[in-house]
């Protein structure tokens, strides 16, 4: 399925807002998490999302 670029970009911006909220909650409760997989690759290689990516990948430990 091909998603129009403008729709994909809107989805990425919504995902970014969600990630900011996850970051806020995790920081408030001292929960360690990190971005992984395509999200990490996109941040490093593209300075943001991989242009065709439509999700975020975050990990945390079950027990600390």
Protein Blocks (a to p, Z undefined) as FASTA:
>chain_A
ZZdfklmmmmmmmmmmmmmmmmmmmmmnopacddehjlmmmmmmnopacfkbcbdcdddd
fbZZ
